Amino acid sequence: MRRLTLRAAAVAACLVVPLAACTSPGDTVETSPSSSAGSSSTTGPDTNGDGKVVIGVLSPGDLNDNGYYESFVAKAQEFTDKQGWTLIKVGSVNQADALNQARNLCRQKVDMVALGASELKDAISASEESVCGNTAWYVPAQQDLKQTPKITISRDFINEVIFATGYANGLLMKEKGYTKAGYVTGPEADFSVQAAKAFKAGIRSVIPEATLVTTYTGDFNDSGKATEAAQAQANQGVKALYPYLGGATDAVAKFGNTKNLILSTPGTDRCDSTSPKFQVSSIFDPGEYFAAALQDFADGKLKMGVSRDWHLGKDPVPTVKICGGTAAQNTALETFISDVGSGKINVDDQVAKLGA
């Protein structure tokens, strides 16, 4: 799921989903300078010179959620195994404990501290402390995260990918004559509220009269609360449901399958999944972004004090897929994504207009 925050986290990726702002790299080894800080190259993956490379990951979510949070560590594990590096993973980190957990990683002589979602941004202050000296930092970000010389930021944009997710749902809803959609998420954070607006706007770009029922359960991982919310929405006539969640995603999706709801993933490509089954893959996979950064790190090209931005329609990810869509639906979605990437569609304007 940046998480919102990326988002929110997600979820936020930023949560289950984090995301935001300005350039578009063409490949996985280029970085773009931030306007807020200068940059300085790391000395190589063994930043502390102890003869080994250790990557430490802090995540606010369940590392086995079959989605956003798991993707981050799974891609990292695959990469570090290939390099012969060591990966230390800490999941379900409370935001209030993020700073202490980061310090603990640094005491274990990690060469990089990587945050799995931007909810843990309070940990970043440790990058300025002596305990974390000579340590690289990777942070998935929202637009409001301050760039500092000690961290590298990876950003995508909530409005872009979630607006396109709503558009894909709108195509499927229009075919069936549906006009009512639902959105279930965790805390009522800035990124999760913005994602709801973008989702609604995307649907309304296809079905102007569409309505959206939104529920904030307060927890991305509590399956009981999330399923209860989904049941309540189904009782209200919701026909398409976006579980913008972390560990609770599959429980809600399985319930949605019993009601034949149109379901979307919060971050990863699960078109091949049969239990639960999804109709739309909303792909802002944090593992893909992190893998690109780790490759740069291995090559001695990862710089602190810079950001790398990922844009819908310009980069391989983020993107959106309709699972088993018709040729007409797939073509319409591909054209829509291309128009976002080219700037023909001003996403922020459309979200402000249609998502209110």
N, C-alpha and C positions, 0 to 999 in steps of 0.2 A: 503494500500500500504505500510528503512532504509535503502519508504521511505525508500536507498538508500536507510541507513543509511540507521532492522532494520530499506532498503533501501530503503533517502533518502531517502533522503531520503530520503530505501528507499527512493520508493521511497521510496522513497524513500524511510529504512527504513532507517535509514539515510534519507530519504525523506518521500518519499513514500517507502522508502526502505533502512535501515541501516544494516551493516554487517562486521566479521574477527577472528581468531587465535589459539587455541592450545589444550584445553582439552575437554573431552566429558563426562558430568555428566550422570549418569544412571537414575536419578529420579528427582523429582521436589523439593527436599529439600536439596540437596547437593550443596555446592559451591566449586569452585576450586581456590586456591590462585594465585594471580597475582605475577609475578616476580618483579614488579616495586614498590610494596608497602606492608607494613604490614597490618594486619586486626584487627579490634576491633568490638566486638559485640555491637549492639544497646541495649538499656536497656529494650526494649519491644516496642510495637506499640505506646504507649503513651510516646513518647520520651521527651516531654517537661513537663510532669507531671501535666497537667491541667485537668485530669480526663476524657478526650475525645480523640478520634483519628480522625484526619483530614488529608486526602490525597489531595495534590494539583498537578494537571496535567497541563503542558504547552505543546501545540501542535502547530506545524507550519502550520497544514492543517485544512481543513473543517471537523468538527466533525460529519458531516452527509454525508460523501462521499460514503457510502455503501461499504467501503473497508478498506484500511490500517489504516487511521487515526481514523475512527469510531470504528474499532475493538479494538484499544487500550483503548479508554474510555468506550466502551460498556462492555468489560470484567472487567474493574475496577469498573464500576457502579454495575455490578452484584455481585462482591465480597464484596464491601463496604456495599451494602444494606444487604447482608447476615450477615455481622459482626456488623451491627448497627453503622458503621462509617459514616463520612461525606466526600463527594467528591466534590472538587472545580475544575471545568474544564474551561480552557481558551484556545480557539482555534484561528487559523489564526494569530498566534504570529509572528511578523516580527523578523528576525534574529537579527537585530540591536537593538531590544527592549527586547531581551530575558533576559538580566541581570536585567533590571528594573522590568520585570514581575516576575522573581524569587524572588526578594526582596519583592515585593508586597505580594506574597504568604506567605513568611516567616513572614511578619508583621501581617498576619491573623492567626498566630500560627499553621501552618500546621506541622504535625509530619513527613511528607515525601514530598519532591519535586520530581516529576517524569517527565522526559522529554519524549514527545511522539516520538521524532526522533532526531537524532544526529546533525541536522542542527542547533539546539538551544544550542550547546555546549558552546557558550559564556556565558551562564547562570551559568555554573559550578563554576566560580570564586566566586559567592555569597556563596558557601558552606564554604568558608574560612572566611566569614565576621561574625561579632558578631550578626547581625540581623538574621542570619540563624543558630545560635548556637543550638546544640542539635536537629538538623534536619537531618533525613536520606535522601539520594539522590539515585535515580534510573536513570540510563542512558543507553539507547540502543546505541551501539557503532560500529564504524568501526575500522579497525586495527590500525589506526593512532591516536586514542584517548588515551591520557595519563591517566593511572590509578593513582588516588590519594587516600590518606587515608580517604577522606571524602565522597567518592562515591562508589556505587556498580555498576558494568557494566554488561550488558547482551549483548552477541555478537553472531551473526551468520555470515555466510560467503557468500558474493555475488557470487563468482565464483562457489561454490557448487550448490546452488539452481537455479541460472539462467542458468548455464551450463545444468543442468537437464531439465530445462524448454525448452531450445533450442532443446535438444535431443527429448523431447516429441513432439515438433512442427515438428522436422525432420521426425519422424515416420508418422505423419499425412500427411505431405507434400509429402513424398515418395509414399504413397498409391495413391495420386491423381496426381502424376507427376509434382508437383510444384517445382520450384527452386528459387523463389524470395520471400523474407520475408521483413517485415518492422518493425521499432522500433520507437515509438514516445514517447518522454519524455519532461521534463521541462528544467531546467537550465543544462548547460554543466558542471556539477560538476564531481569531481573525481569518485564518486560512480556510477553516471549515465553513464559515459563513460565506466567504467569497466563492468557494467551490459550489455551494448551493445556488448562488446567484448565477454563476456561469452555466451550470447544468440547466437551470430553468430557462435561461436565455437561449441556449442551444436548441432546446425542444421547441420553444416559441418561434424560433427562426423558421421552423417547418410547420408548426401548428400554432398559429397566433393566439388561439383561445385556450391553449393548454394551461393547466394549473399544476402546482407542485406542493405536496404536503411534506414538510420538513420536521424531523425529530432529532433533538440532541439528547443522547442518553447520558452523557458525561464520561463515558468510558469506551475507548475504541476496541477493547478486548473482552468486555463482558457480554458473553453470548446470550445470557438470559435476558438482560435488558434490551439488547438489540433485537432479538427475536420477538419479544413482546411488542416492541415498537413497530416492527414489520407487520405483525398480526393486526395491530390496531389500524395501520394504514391500509392493509388489504380489506379490512372491514369497511373502510371508508371509500372503497372503490378504486384504489390505486392499481394500475395495470403494468406499470414499469417502475422498477425499484433500483435505486443506486445505493448499495451498502458501502458507503465511504468509510470503511472501517479497517481495523487491523486483525487481531486474532478472532474477532467475532464474525468475520466475513463469511466463512463457509457455513456456519450455523444459519445465518440469515438467508444465504443463497439456497441452501437445501430446503428451507421453509418456502422460499419463493418458488422453487421448482414444483412444490405440491400445489401451488396456486397458478401455475403456468405464467408467472410474471416475467417480463423482460428484465434481465439482470445484467449489470455491468461490473467489470472488475475494477478494484481500486489500485491500479498500478502495474499489473503484470499481464502478459499474454496467456490466457487460459482457454483459448478457443478449443483446445483438445481435451479439456476436462469434461468428464461425463458425470461426476458426482462430487460437487454440484456442477450443473451445466450453466454456462453463461452465454448470453446472446451478443454482448459487446465486450471487447477487450479494450479498456482504457489504459494505455501503456505509457507510464512514466517511471519505468523500472530503475530504481536507484542503484541496482547492481551494475547496470550498463554504464552509468555515469562513473561509478566508483572504479570499475575495471579499467576505464580509460585513464583515470588518474593514476592507478597503480602501475599501468604500463609506462606512463610518463615518469613515475617515481623510479621504476626499474632502470629506465634509460637515462636517469640523471637529469631529466628535463622538467620535472615538476617544480614550479616556483611558488613561493609564498608571497602574499601580497597581491595576488591576481585572482580574477574570477574567470570561469568558463561558463558560457551561457548556451543552453540547448533550446532550439525553437522548433515548434511544430511546422512541418512543411519545408524545413531547411535541413534538418538533421535526421538521422535514422530513427532516433527517439528524441522526444516523445512522439507517439502516434496513436491512432485509434483504428480498430478493425471491427467489422461486423462479422460475427461467427456464422458462416453459412448463409451470408447475404445473397440476394439476387444480383445478377449482373448490373441491373439498373441502380440498385442501392449502393453497390460497391463503387460504381463509377461516380455516382453523386457524391459519395463521401471522399473519394480520392480528389475530385475536383475542388470540393470544399476545403480540404487540407492544403491543397496547392494554392488556393486563393488566400488562405491565411498566411502561408509562408511568403507569398509575393507581396503581401500588403494590400491586396485588392479588397479583402475583408478586414476592417479595423475592429479587432476583437474587443478591445477595451470599450470602444463606443457602443458596440452591440450589446455587451454585457450590461453596461450602464442603462441602456435604453430598454432592453427586454427582460433583464433579470430583477428588476425592482419588485 
